[in-house]
Amino acid sequence: TQLLEQSPQFLSIQEGENLTVYCNSSSVFSSLQWYRQEPGEGPVLLVTVVTGGEVKKLKRLTFQFGDARKDSSLHITAAQPGDTGLYLCAGGPNDYKLSFGAGTTVTVRA
Amino acid sequence: SQTIHQWPATLVQPVGSPLSLECTVEGTSNPNLYWYRQAAGRGLQLLFYSVGIGQISSEVPQNLSASRPQDRQFILSSKKLLLSDSGFYLCAWSVAWGLAGHRSYEQYFGPGTRLTVT
């Protein structure tokens, strides 16, 4: 089983501040995904990164895949209350299953 | 477009009672299907996955079982619920994309079922 460690576990910031969430592993992943989940709902896919060193931007969210494809980060610029949620990273080798991190709970205060 | 349905949305069951949660997917063929359980505010524990009709792989030994009677239908069952079965159950589907050696299996989740065993 490939383990993904997310940090920090909890993050509480003021609206307008920036934040970064990290996802690390000792294993190499063929691809890595980030999801956001709101209370009582299923996770929603935000992005997939597949190439080492890849950077993807989704409005105020920036995702980076490490050069060695063992780690990833999610950076949010000028966070808004709508960014509040549980952020999950997930990675897969080359089969059907994904390994999920334990998640980072982000709270953006207005 | 693809849609995934789960029902019921919430369920309260006594210890020792049976369980049946259903998941269906529309708009895609031969998807991989998954059942997860999630503790409050935490990551996902994979319970079962299926790559085709009648093909079920179990990830965690427990008193739950899964079946896939049709291509786009996935059912999670139990004959006798335990208190520890309480949780948020999520169904998901995926299809592979990309070249061999660099395939990605993005998963798409249903709305979930909140199960409380009393």
gemmi code that builds the backbone of each chain (N, CA, C; Angstrom):
import gemmi

chains = {
    "A": [
        ("THR", (0.849, -1.200, 0.000), (0.000, 0.000, 0.000), (0.880, 1.244, 0.000)),
        ("GLN", (0.575, 2.173, -0.904), (1.346, 3.403, -0.964), (0.683, 4.425, -0.058)),
        ("LEU", (1.481, 5.020, 0.860), (0.936, 5.952, 1.821), (1.185, 7.383, 1.387)),
        ("LEU", (0.158, 8.214, 1.553), (0.264, 9.640, 1.290), (0.050, 10.379, 2.598)),
        ("GLU", (0.992, 11.228, 2.952), (0.885, 12.014, 4.177), (0.569, 13.458, 3.824)),
        ("GLN", (-0.503, 13.975, 4.415), (-0.874, 15.356, 4.172), (-0.556, 16.207, 5.387)),
        ("SER", (-0.128, 17.433, 5.118), (0.117, 18.376, 6.195), (-0.237, 19.784, 5.738)),
        ("PRO", (-0.689, 20.640, 6.647), (-1.066, 20.288, 8.009), (-2.402, 19.546, 8.037)),
        ("GLN", (-2.779, 19.055, 9.200), (-4.058, 18.371, 9.328), (-5.195, 19.389, 9.338)),
        ("PHE", (-4.964, 20.516, 10.017), (-5.954, 21.593, 10.098), (-5.281, 22.916, 9.748)),
        ("LEU", (-6.054, 23.790, 9.116), (-5.545, 25.101, 8.733), (-6.698, 26.096, 8.828)),
        ("SER", (-6.513, 27.138, 9.628), (-7.545, 28.169, 9.771), (-6.912, 29.517, 9.476)),
        ("ILE", (-7.442, 30.212, 8.482), (-6.854, 31.491, 8.082), (-7.959, 32.519, 7.870)),
        ("GLN", (-7.517, 33.772, 7.760), (-8.439, 34.874, 7.516), (-8.623, 35.040, 6.013)),
        ("GLU", (-9.789, 35.472, 5.613), (-10.069, 35.756, 4.207), (-8.989, 36.685, 3.649)),
        ("GLY", (-8.500, 36.368, 2.446), (-7.476, 37.192, 1.812), (-6.056, 36.678, 1.995)),
        ("GLU", (-5.855, 35.799, 2.965), (-4.525, 35.223, 3.190), (-4.267, 34.079, 2.209)),
        ("ASN", (-3.001, 33.690, 2.126), (-2.615, 32.573, 1.273), (-2.393, 31.328, 2.121)),
        ("LEU", (-2.492, 30.155, 1.500), (-2.239, 28.917, 2.230), (-1.661, 27.874, 1.297)),
        ("THR", (-0.923, 26.935, 1.894), (-0.351, 25.828, 1.135), (-0.597, 24.529, 1.887)),
        ("VAL", (-1.013, 23.522, 1.159), (-1.229, 22.184, 1.705), (-0.261, 21.243, 0.997)),
        ("TYR", (0.321, 20.342, 1.766), (1.341, 19.452, 1.230), (0.881, 17.996, 1.256)),
        ("CYS", (1.380, 17.255, 0.277), (1.061, 15.840, 0.156), (2.361, 15.121, -0.191)),
        ("ASN", (2.813, 14.235, 0.694), (4.130, 13.617, 0.523), (4.058, 12.097, 0.630)),
        ("SER", (4.971, 11.450, -0.087), (5.040, 9.991, -0.037), (6.462, 9.549, -0.320)),
        ("SER", (6.773, 8.343, 0.066), (8.067, 7.756, -0.286), (7.960, 6.955, -1.575)),
        ("SER", (6.736, 6.863, -2.101), (6.491, 6.084, -3.315), (6.334, 7.010, -4.516)),
        ("VAL", (6.585, 6.477, -5.681), (6.392, 7.215, -6.924), (4.979, 6.962, -7.443)),
        ("PHE", (4.320, 8.010, -7.882), (2.961, 7.898, -8.410), (2.946, 8.237, -9.898)),
        ("SER", (2.140, 7.482, -10.640), (1.992, 7.784, -12.058), (1.142, 9.033, -12.243)),
        ("SER", (0.260, 9.301, -11.295), (-0.532, 10.521, -11.335), (-0.982, 10.844, -9.916)),
        ("LEU", (-1.339, 12.088, -9.700), (-1.798, 12.488, -8.381), (-2.964, 13.446, -8.560)),
        ("GLN", (-3.961, 13.278, -7.714), (-5.167, 14.095, -7.833), (-5.445, 14.833, -6.533)),
        ("TRP", (-6.119, 15.970, -6.669), (-6.589, 16.724, -5.516), (-8.108, 16.820, -5.586)),
        ("TYR", (-8.734, 16.610, -4.425), (-10.181, 16.690, -4.301), (-10.523, 17.684, -3.185)),
        ("ARG", (-11.704, 18.284, -3.294), (-12.243, 19.088, -2.197), (-13.592, 18.509, -1.808)),
        ("GLN", (-13.809, 18.410, -0.519), (-15.050, 17.842, -0.022), (-15.675, 18.791, 0.985)),
        ("GLU", (-16.968, 19.036, 0.810), (-17.715, 19.842, 1.772), (-18.511, 18.906, 2.673)),
        ("PRO", (-18.823, 19.353, 3.883), (-19.507, 18.468, 4.847), (-20.767, 17.845, 4.282)),
        ("GLY", (-20.896, 16.526, 4.448), (-22.092, 15.831, 4.014), (-22.177, 15.561, 2.525)),
        ("GLU", (-21.098, 15.839, 1.795), (-21.104, 15.613, 0.351), (-19.925, 14.744, -0.056)),
        ("GLY", (-19.959, 14.234, -1.282), (-18.834, 13.463, -1.782), (-17.708, 14.375, -2.246)),
        ("PRO", (-16.466, 13.876, -2.271), (-15.346, 14.669, -2.769), (-15.543, 15.026, -4.239)),
        ("VAL", (-15.040, 16.193, -4.614), (-15.115, 16.664, -5.995), (-13.692, 16.815, -6.521)),
        ("LEU", (-13.438, 16.232, -7.681), (-12.109, 16.294, -8.272), (-11.778, 17.730, -8.692)),
        ("LEU", (-10.599, 18.206, -8.258), (-10.142, 19.539, -8.653), (-9.169, 19.458, -9.824)),
        ("VAL", (-8.198, 18.561, -9.718), (-7.162, 18.512, -10.742), (-6.434, 17.185, -10.697)),
        ("THR", (-5.849, 16.802, -11.822), (-4.949, 15.654, -11.911), (-3.622, 16.139, -12.475)),
        ("VAL", (-2.526, 15.755, -11.839), (-1.196, 16.053, -12.370), (-0.513, 14.738, -12.688)),
        ("VAL", (0.177, 14.698, -13.823), (0.749, 13.435, -14.276), (2.235, 13.517, -14.588)),
        ("THR", (2.766, 14.694, -14.803), (4.167, 14.843, -15.215), (4.980, 15.454, -14.083)),
        ("GLY", (6.136, 14.866, -13.780), (7.005, 15.408, -12.746), (7.337, 16.865, -13.024)),
        ("GLY", (7.192, 17.725, -12.005), (7.462, 19.143, -12.168), (6.290, 19.946, -12.719)),
        ("GLU", (5.213, 19.268, -13.026), (4.052, 19.940, -13.621), (3.417, 20.930, -12.655)),
        ("VAL", (2.989, 22.063, -13.191), (2.253, 23.064, -12.421), (0.942, 23.343, -13.152)),
        ("LYS", (-0.166, 23.250, -12.406), (-1.475, 23.559, -12.990), (-2.139, 24.632, -12.151)),
        ("LYS", (-2.825, 25.532, -12.844), (-3.536, 26.597, -12.138), (-5.020, 26.507, -12.432)),
        ("LEU", (-5.798, 26.677, -11.382), (-7.252, 26.675, -11.482), (-7.722, 27.904, -10.723)),
        ("LYS", (-7.866, 29.018, -11.431), (-8.227, 30.299, -10.830), (-7.203, 30.646, -9.739)),
        ("ARG", (-7.594, 30.679, -8.486), (-6.678, 31.055, -7.409), (-5.928, 29.846, -6.823)),
        ("LEU", (-6.152, 28.677, -7.378), (-5.511, 27.462, -6.866), (-4.359, 27.068, -7.794)),
        ("THR", (-3.208, 26.779, -7.216), (-2.042, 26.328, -7.962), (-1.603, 24.979, -7.430)),
        ("PHE", (-1.486, 24.015, -8.322), (-1.109, 22.654, -7.968), (0.252, 22.352, -8.581)),
        ("GLN", (1.111, 21.703, -7.797), (2.423, 21.344, -8.297), (2.712, 19.882, -7.983)),
        ("PHE", (3.278, 19.185, -8.959), (3.703, 17.798, -8.805), (5.219, 17.799, -8.705)),
        ("GLY", (5.773, 17.126, -7.714), (7.209, 17.118, -7.528), (7.947, 16.498, -8.696)),
        ("ASP", (9.190, 16.885, -8.886), (9.988, 16.374, -9.999), (10.084, 14.854, -9.987)),
        ("ALA", (10.177, 14.275, -8.801), (10.306, 12.821, -8.661), (8.958, 12.119, -8.590)),
        ("ARG", (7.868, 12.851, -8.698), (6.502, 12.338, -8.662), (6.193, 11.611, -7.351)),
        ("LYS", (6.788, 12.132, -6.249), (6.497, 11.559, -4.934), (5.728, 12.538, -4.045)),
        ("ASP", (5.576, 13.780, -4.475), (4.935, 14.753, -3.613), (4.212, 15.800, -4.456)),
        ("SER", (3.311, 16.510, -3.782), (2.541, 17.540, -4.465), (2.152, 18.612, -3.459)),
        ("SER", (1.821, 19.778, -3.973), (1.351, 20.852, -3.108), (0.189, 21.562, -3.766)),
        ("LEU", (-0.638, 22.124, -2.909), (-1.779, 22.938, -3.339), (-1.646, 24.290, -2.668)),
        ("HIS", (-1.598, 25.332, -3.463), (-1.472, 26.687, -2.938), (-2.707, 27.475, -3.326)),
        ("ILE", (-3.307, 28.133, -2.340), (-4.472, 28.987, -2.604), (-4.081, 30.430, -2.320)),
        ("THR", (-4.290, 31.264, -3.291), (-3.989, 32.700, -3.169), (-5.255, 33.461, -2.797)),
        ("ALA", (-5.120, 34.377, -1.867), (-6.255, 35.227, -1.461), (-7.487, 34.380, -1.166)),
        ("ALA", (-7.368, 33.520, -0.171), (-8.427, 32.564, 0.140), (-9.746, 33.264, 0.457)),
        ("GLN", (-10.821, 32.600, 0.087), (-12.169, 33.099, 0.329), (-12.942, 32.073, 1.156)),
        ("PRO", (-13.995, 32.495, 1.855), (-14.781, 31.536, 2.658), (-15.266, 30.338, 1.849)),
        ("GLY", (-15.504, 30.519, 0.551), (-15.936, 29.420, -0.308), (-14.864, 28.357, -0.517)),
        ("ASP", (-13.631, 28.641, -0.127), (-12.548, 27.659, -0.230), (-12.540, 26.707, 0.966)),
        ("THR", (-13.374, 26.971, 1.950), (-13.449, 26.119, 3.136), (-13.858, 24.708, 2.746)),
        ("GLY", (-13.171, 23.716, 3.323), (-13.508, 22.327, 3.035), (-12.381, 21.395, 3.418)),
        ("LEU", (-12.590, 20.123, 3.154), (-11.562, 19.101, 3.381), (-10.862, 18.845, 2.053)),
        ("TYR", (-9.559, 19.037, 2.017), (-8.773, 18.827, 0.810), (-8.056, 17.486, 0.913)),
        ("LEU", (-8.254, 16.680, -0.092), (-7.692, 15.327, -0.121), (-6.783, 15.166, -1.329)),
        ("CYS", (-5.614, 14.584, -1.117), (-4.788, 14.205, -2.253), (-4.900, 12.691, -2.419)),
        ("ALA", (-4.721, 12.239, -3.634), (-4.837, 10.806, -3.917), (-3.899, 10.472, -5.061)),
        ("GLY", (-3.263, 9.324, -4.957), (-2.318, 8.928, -5.994), (-2.486, 7.482, -6.355)),
        ("GLY", (-2.093, 7.162, -7.593), (-2.174, 5.782, -8.032), (-0.912, 5.372, -8.751)),
        ("PRO", (-0.585, 4.119, -8.583), (0.508, 3.566, -9.394), (0.022, 3.378, -10.824)),
        ("ASN", (-0.273, 2.194, -11.200), (-0.756, 1.966, -12.552), (-1.878, 0.951, -12.562)),
        ("ASP", (-2.676, 0.928, -11.496), (-3.804, 0.003, -11.452), (-5.073, 0.778, -11.125)),
        ("TYR", (-6.079, 0.066, -10.619), (-7.401, 0.672, -10.477), (-7.589, 1.458, -9.197)),
        ("LYS", (-6.687, 1.286, -8.263), (-6.937, 1.848, -6.946), (-6.174, 3.140, -6.711)),
        ("LEU", (-6.776, 4.005, -5.918), (-6.100, 5.212, -5.466), (-5.812, 5.099, -3.975)),
        ("SER", (-4.683, 5.664, -3.563), (-4.379, 5.814, -2.145), (-4.695, 7.255, -1.772)),
        ("PHE", (-5.496, 7.425, -0.724), (-5.885, 8.769, -0.302), (-5.113, 9.195, 0.938)),
        ("GLY", (-4.752, 10.486, 0.978), (-4.219, 11.050, 2.201), (-5.340, 11.224, 3.209)),
        ("ALA", (-4.965, 11.530, 4.456), (-5.953, 11.674, 5.531), (-6.718, 12.986, 5.435)),
        ("GLY", (-6.231, 13.916, 4.609), (-6.968, 15.155, 4.400), (-6.475, 16.332, 5.219)),
        ("THR", (-6.703, 17.517, 4.692), (-6.426, 18.775, 5.400), (-7.720, 19.564, 5.475)),
        ("THR", (-8.147, 19.876, 6.687), (-9.360, 20.671, 6.865), (-8.991, 22.146, 6.842)),
        ("VAL", (-9.509, 22.848, 5.842), (-9.215, 24.277, 5.673), (-10.449, 25.094, 6.049)),
        ("THR", (-10.244, 26.070, 6.921), (-11.313, 26.978, 7.309), (-10.860, 28.398, 6.995)),
        ("VAL", (-11.656, 29.081, 6.172), (-11.353, 30.470, 5.829), (-12.392, 31.359, 6.504)),
        ("ARG", (-11.932, 32.192, 7.420), (-12.836, 33.050, 8.201), (-13.073, 34.371, 7.469)),
        ("ALA", (-14.332, 34.773, 7.430), (-14.682, 36.045, 6.767), (-14.269, 37.247, 7.598)),
    ],
    "B": [
        ("SER", (-23.491, 13.454, -20.219), (-22.544, 13.509, -19.112), (-22.842, 12.393, -18.121)),
        ("GLN", (-21.835, 12.089, -17.300), (-21.983, 10.995, -16.362), (-22.592, 11.470, -15.051)),
        ("THR", (-23.400, 10.604, -14.468), (-24.040, 10.910, -13.189), (-23.970, 9.680, -12.308)),
        ("ILE", (-23.742, 9.882, -11.033), (-23.705, 8.785, -10.084), (-24.733, 9.034, -8.987)),
        ("HIS", (-25.510, 8.032, -8.674), (-26.568, 8.133, -7.679), (-26.298, 7.164, -6.548)),
        ("GLN", (-26.617, 7.612, -5.346), (-26.535, 6.753, -4.172), (-27.802, 6.923, -3.365)),
        ("TRP", (-28.279, 5.825, -2.811), (-29.407, 5.939, -1.886), (-29.386, 4.797, -0.894)),
        ("PRO", (-29.949, 5.037, 0.295), (-30.538, 6.307, 0.718), (-29.482, 7.336, 1.091)),
        ("ALA", (-29.887, 8.558, 1.333), (-28.956, 9.604, 1.738), (-28.579, 9.454, 3.206)),
        ("THR", (-29.531, 9.081, 4.023), (-29.271, 8.834, 5.437), (-30.010, 7.576, 5.860)),
        ("LEU", (-29.454, 6.916, 6.864), (-30.032, 5.652, 7.318), (-29.685, 5.447, 8.784)),
        ("VAL", (-30.677, 5.118, 9.581), (-30.461, 4.771, 10.989), (-30.963, 3.351, 11.173)),
        ("GLN", (-30.067, 2.465, 11.597), (-30.396, 1.048, 11.700), (-29.965, 0.515, 13.065)),
        ("PRO", (-30.711, -0.419, 13.624), (-30.286, -1.014, 14.894), (-29.188, -2.043, 14.681)),
        ("VAL", (-28.392, -2.267, 15.715), (-27.363, -3.309, 15.679), (-28.019, -4.649, 15.356)),
        ("GLY", (-27.377, -5.414, 14.469), (-27.880, -6.739, 14.117), (-28.829, -6.752, 12.933)),
        ("SER", (-29.214, -5.582, 12.449), (-30.135, -5.530, 11.303), (-29.339, -5.616, 10.000)),
        ("PRO", (-30.001, -5.968, 8.894), (-29.305, -6.041, 7.600), (-29.140, -4.665, 6.975)),
        ("LEU", (-28.274, -4.608, 5.964), (-27.984, -3.345, 5.287), (-27.930, -3.566, 3.783)),
        ("SER", (-28.463, -2.613, 3.043), (-28.295, -2.618, 1.594), (-28.212, -1.183, 1.118)),
        ("LEU", (-27.052, -0.802, 0.594), (-26.849, 0.518, -0.001), (-26.640, 0.316, -1.495)),
        ("GLU", (-27.257, 1.172, -2.287), (-27.189, 0.998, -3.723), (-26.552, 2.212, -4.404)),
        ("CYS", (-25.845, 1.914, -5.465), (-25.146, 2.945, -6.234), (-25.346, 2.630, -7.710)),
        ("THR", (-25.729, 3.624, -8.504), (-25.839, 3.424, -9.941), (-25.153, 4.578, -10.669)),
        ("VAL", (-24.604, 4.253, -11.822), (-23.899, 5.229, -12.642), (-24.594, 5.326, -13.985)),
        ("GLU", (-24.730, 6.539, -14.497), (-25.323, 6.762, -15.815), (-24.314, 7.448, -16.714)),
        ("GLY", (-24.410, 7.164, -18.010), (-23.623, 7.903, -18.979), (-22.230, 7.366, -19.261)),
        ("THR", (-21.919, 6.175, -18.795), (-20.627, 5.561, -19.090), (-20.797, 4.049, -19.090)),
        ("SER", (-19.891, 3.368, -19.768), (-19.973, 1.915, -19.846), (-18.746, 1.280, -19.210)),
        ("ASN", (-18.966, 0.129, -18.572), (-17.898, -0.650, -17.962), (-16.990, 0.182, -17.059)),
        ("PRO", (-17.589, 0.949, -16.155), (-16.736, 1.729, -15.250), (-16.157, 0.827, -14.156)),
        ("ASN", (-15.045, 1.259, -13.575), (-14.601, 0.667, -12.323), (-15.455, 1.291, -11.223)),
        ("LEU", (-15.863, 0.478, -10.255), (-16.734, 0.971, -9.189), (-16.104, 0.706, -7.830)),
        ("TYR", (-16.369, 1.602, -6.904), (-15.696, 1.557, -5.598), (-16.696, 1.870, -4.489)),
        ("TRP", (-16.480, 1.248, -3.324), (-17.143, 1.634, -2.087), (-16.072, 2.054, -1.084)),
        ("TYR", (-16.290, 3.237, -0.495), (-15.407, 3.758, 0.536), (-16.221, 4.033, 1.800)),
        ("ARG", (-15.501, 4.046, 2.928), (-16.086, 4.530, 4.179), (-15.188, 5.652, 4.696)),
        ("GLN", (-15.831, 6.675, 5.243), (-15.083, 7.833, 5.719), (-15.477, 8.161, 7.147)),
        ("ALA", (-14.485, 8.255, 8.036), (-14.727, 8.744, 9.384), (-14.840, 10.265, 9.319)),
        ("ALA", (-15.450, 10.853, 10.310), (-15.744, 12.288, 10.309), (-14.497, 13.115, 10.036)),
        ("GLY", (-14.526, 13.916, 8.967), (-13.451, 14.847, 8.647), (-12.132, 14.213, 8.277)),
        ("ARG", (-12.136, 12.948, 7.896), (-10.873, 12.283, 7.620), (-10.869, 11.681, 6.228)),
        ("GLY", (-9.789, 10.953, 5.919), (-9.623, 10.389, 4.591), (-10.537, 9.209, 4.325)),
        ("LEU", (-10.369, 8.620, 3.180), (-11.258, 7.559, 2.704), (-10.615, 6.189, 2.862)),
        ("GLN", (-11.404, 5.256, 3.358), (-10.965, 3.868, 3.472), (-11.646, 3.068, 2.379)),
        ("LEU", (-10.858, 2.493, 1.473), (-11.423, 1.670, 0.401), (-11.917, 0.356, 0.963)),
        ("LEU", (-13.186, 0.043, 0.699), (-13.782, -1.206, 1.181), (-13.789, -2.270, 0.084)),
        ("PHE", (-14.325, -1.920, -1.069), (-14.430, -2.853, -2.191), (-14.230, -2.092, -3.494)),
        ("TYR", (-13.759, -2.815, -4.515), (-13.769, -2.259, -5.848), (-14.090, -3.352, -6.843)),
        ("SER", (-14.579, -2.929, -8.004), (-15.018, -3.880, -9.021), (-14.627, -3.358, -10.397)),
        ("VAL", (-14.021, -4.227, -11.192), (-13.627, -3.834, -12.549), (-14.571, -4.407, -13.592)),
        ("GLY", (-15.588, -5.163, -13.161), (-16.549, -5.707, -14.105), (-17.653, -6.442, -13.374)),
        ("ILE", (-18.690, -6.797, -14.114), (-19.834, -7.507, -13.516), (-19.359, -8.769, -12.812)),
        ("GLY", (-19.785, -8.943, -11.582), (-19.450, -10.136, -10.822), (-18.038, -10.178, -10.287)),
        ("GLN", (-17.217, -9.170, -10.590), (-15.827, -9.140, -10.137), (-15.709, -8.155, -8.986)),
        ("ILE", (-15.477, -8.690, -7.780), (-15.401, -7.871, -6.578), (-14.085, -8.147, -5.866)),
        ("SER", (-13.385, -7.089, -5.497), (-12.166, -7.224, -4.695), (-12.402, -6.545, -3.358)),
        ("SER", (-12.077, -7.263, -2.291), (-12.276, -6.746, -0.945), (-10.946, -6.252, -0.397)),
        ("GLU", (-10.982, -5.061, 0.180), (-9.756, -4.472, 0.709), (-9.615, -4.661, 2.206)),
        ("VAL", (-10.718, -4.728, 2.910), (-10.671, -4.782, 4.372), (-11.596, -5.887, 4.855)),
        ("PRO", (-11.076, -6.882, 5.585), (-11.947, -7.940, 6.118), (-12.959, -7.374, 7.104)),
        ("GLN", (-14.201, -7.708, 6.931), (-15.226, -7.156, 7.813), (-16.538, -7.873, 7.533)),
        ("ASN", (-17.595, -7.408, 8.176), (-18.880, -8.069, 7.971), (-19.672, -7.441, 6.831)),
        ("LEU", (-19.019, -6.713, 5.950), (-19.685, -6.140, 4.795), (-19.365, -6.956, 3.556)),
        ("SER", (-20.238, -6.880, 2.574), (-19.999, -7.521, 1.287), (-20.485, -6.599, 0.190)),
        ("ALA", (-20.033, -6.851, -1.035), (-20.448, -6.034, -2.171), (-20.811, -6.934, -3.332)),
        ("SER", (-21.694, -6.431, -4.177), (-22.079, -7.169, -5.369), (-22.262, -6.198, -6.519)),
        ("ARG", (-22.084, -6.709, -7.732), (-22.260, -5.895, -8.935), (-23.112, -6.711, -9.901)),
        ("PRO", (-24.430, -6.648, -9.736), (-25.316, -7.452, -10.567), (-25.451, -6.947, -11.999)),
        ("GLN", (-25.199, -5.666, -12.216), (-25.261, -5.077, -13.559), (-24.039, -4.182, -13.763)),
        ("ASP", (-23.781, -3.843, -15.003), (-22.569, -3.099, -15.350), (-22.421, -1.820, -14.550)),
        ("ARG", (-23.534, -1.110, -14.317), (-23.453, 0.195, -13.684), (-24.161, 0.241, -12.334)),
        ("GLN", (-24.240, -0.911, -11.672), (-24.895, -1.001, -10.381), (-23.965, -1.679, -9.388)),
        ("PHE", (-23.823, -1.057, -8.222), (-22.919, -1.580, -7.209), (-23.664, -1.540, -5.886)),
        ("ILE", (-23.680, -2.641, -5.167), (-24.465, -2.744, -3.934), (-23.555, -3.124, -2.772)),
        ("LEU", (-23.726, -2.449, -1.653), (-23.001, -2.754, -0.419), (-23.991, -3.343, 0.573)),
        ("SER", (-23.642, -4.484, 1.152), (-24.590, -5.181, 2.022), (-23.937, -5.649, 3.307)),
        ("SER", (-24.808, -5.935, 4.265), (-24.386, -6.600, 5.488), (-25.557, -7.426, 5.997)),
        ("LYS", (-25.260, -8.578, 6.577), (-26.323, -9.403, 7.133), (-26.669, -8.933, 8.547)),
        ("LYS", (-25.638, -8.480, 9.285), (-25.861, -8.027, 10.659), (-24.940, -6.849, 10.955)),
        ("LEU", (-25.523, -5.677, 11.117), (-24.720, -4.481, 11.351), (-24.128, -4.451, 12.759)),
        ("LEU", (-22.930, -3.871, 12.843), (-22.259, -3.622, 14.110), (-22.232, -2.115, 14.366)),
        ("LEU", (-22.054, -1.730, 15.630), (-21.937, -0.305, 15.938), (-20.804, 0.338, 15.143)),
        ("SER", (-19.724, -0.404, 14.954), (-18.542, 0.117, 14.263), (-18.770, 0.317, 12.765)),
        ("ASP", (-19.921, -0.118, 12.261), (-20.227, 0.101, 10.840), (-20.749, 1.509, 10.575)),
        ("SER", (-21.022, 2.255, 11.612), (-21.484, 3.643, 11.421), (-20.436, 4.452, 10.677)),
        ("GLY", (-20.909, 5.330, 9.802), (-19.966, 6.161, 9.052), (-20.620, 6.730, 7.816)),
        ("PHE", (-19.801, 7.389, 7.010), (-20.241, 7.995, 5.768), (-19.727, 7.118, 4.632)),
        ("TYR", (-20.648, 6.540, 3.863), (-20.292, 5.601, 2.803), (-20.383, 6.293, 1.451)),
        ("LEU", (-19.330, 6.144, 0.705), (-19.241, 6.804, -0.598), (-19.034, 5.774, -1.702)),
        ("CYS", (-19.763, 5.952, -2.777), (-19.575, 5.157, -3.983), (-18.852, 6.034, -5.004)),
        ("ALA", (-18.013, 5.436, -5.806), (-17.295, 6.197, -6.823), (-17.131, 5.346, -8.074)),
        ("TRP", (-16.929, 6.017, -9.211), (-16.639, 5.317, -10.450), (-15.402, 5.949, -11.093)),
        ("SER", (-14.754, 5.177, -11.943), (-13.605, 5.709, -12.674), (-13.454, 4.997, -14.005)),
        ("VAL", (-12.805, 5.666, -14.916), (-12.343, 5.052, -16.153), (-10.905, 5.507, -16.343)),
        ("ALA", (-10.135, 4.698, -17.032), (-8.727, 5.029, -17.233), (-8.579, 5.962, -18.416)),
        ("TRP", (-7.581, 6.839, -18.328), (-7.217, 7.625, -19.493), (-5.701, 7.740, -19.503)),
        ("GLY", (-5.191, 8.032, -20.678), (-3.753, 8.160, -20.807), (-3.135, 6.937, -21.458)),
        ("LEU", (-1.845, 7.032, -21.727), (-1.115, 5.970, -22.396), (-0.684, 4.919, -21.383)),
        ("ALA", (-0.490, 3.703, -21.856), (-0.001, 2.627, -20.997), (1.292, 3.071, -20.349)),
        ("GLY", (1.391, 2.820, -19.035), (2.561, 3.257, -18.285), (2.357, 4.608, -17.639)),
        ("HIS", (1.376, 5.352, -18.095), (1.094, 6.665, -17.502), (-0.414, 6.858, -17.406)),
        ("ARG", (-1.111, 5.806, -17.017), (-2.554, 5.906, -16.932), (-2.976, 6.607, -15.653)),
        ("SER", (-4.106, 7.290, -15.748), (-4.685, 7.955, -14.586), (-6.094, 7.423, -14.398)),
        ("TYR", (-6.486, 7.245, -13.162), (-7.814, 6.740, -12.845), (-8.524, 7.751, -11.975)),
        ("GLU", (-9.011, 8.809, -12.572), (-9.731, 9.815, -11.816), (-11.038, 9.211, -11.318)),
        ("GLN", (-11.341, 9.478, -10.070), (-12.555, 8.924, -9.491), (-13.578, 10.021, -9.271)),
        ("TYR", (-14.838, 9.656, -9.492), (-15.951, 10.583, -9.340), (-16.923, 9.988, -8.334)),
        ("PHE", (-17.252, 10.789, -7.348), (-17.975, 10.294, -6.185), (-19.454, 10.644, -6.201)),
        ("GLY", (-20.226, 9.765, -5.584), (-21.625, 10.040, -5.351), (-21.802, 10.936, -4.140)),
        ("PRO", (-23.048, 11.256, -3.789), (-23.327, 12.181, -2.682), (-23.149, 11.556, -1.309)),
        ("GLY", (-23.031, 10.231, -1.228), (-22.781, 9.579, 0.052), (-24.041, 9.174, 0.795)),
        ("THR", (-23.856, 8.203, 1.700), (-24.927, 7.758, 2.607), (-24.398, 7.838, 4.031)),
        ("ARG", (-25.104, 8.579, 4.877), (-24.742, 8.666, 6.289), (-25.445, 7.538, 7.023)),
        ("LEU", (-24.689, 6.550, 7.514), (-25.247, 5.400, 8.229), (-24.954, 5.531, 9.711)),
        ("THR", (-25.999, 5.456, 10.516), (-25.848, 5.441, 11.965), (-26.426, 4.138, 12.486)),
        ("VAL", (-25.594, 3.367, 13.162), (-26.041, 2.111, 13.755), (-26.240, 2.341, 15.249)),
        ("THR", (-27.430, 2.054, 15.733), (-27.777, 2.370, 17.123), (-27.913, 1.109, 17.982)),
    ],
}
model = gemmi.Model(1)
for chain_id, residues in chains.items():
    chain = gemmi.Chain(chain_id)
    for i, (resn, *xyz) in enumerate(residues, 1):
        res = gemmi.Residue()
        res.name, res.seqid = resn, gemmi.SeqId(i, " ")
        for name, pos in zip(("N", "CA", "C"), xyz):
            atom = gemmi.Atom()
            atom.name, atom.element = name, gemmi.Element(name[0])
            atom.pos, atom.b_iso = gemmi.Position(*pos), 0.0
            res.add_atom(atom)
        chain.add_residue(res)
    model.add_chain(chain)
structure = gemmi.Structure()
structure.add_model(model)
structure.setup_entities()
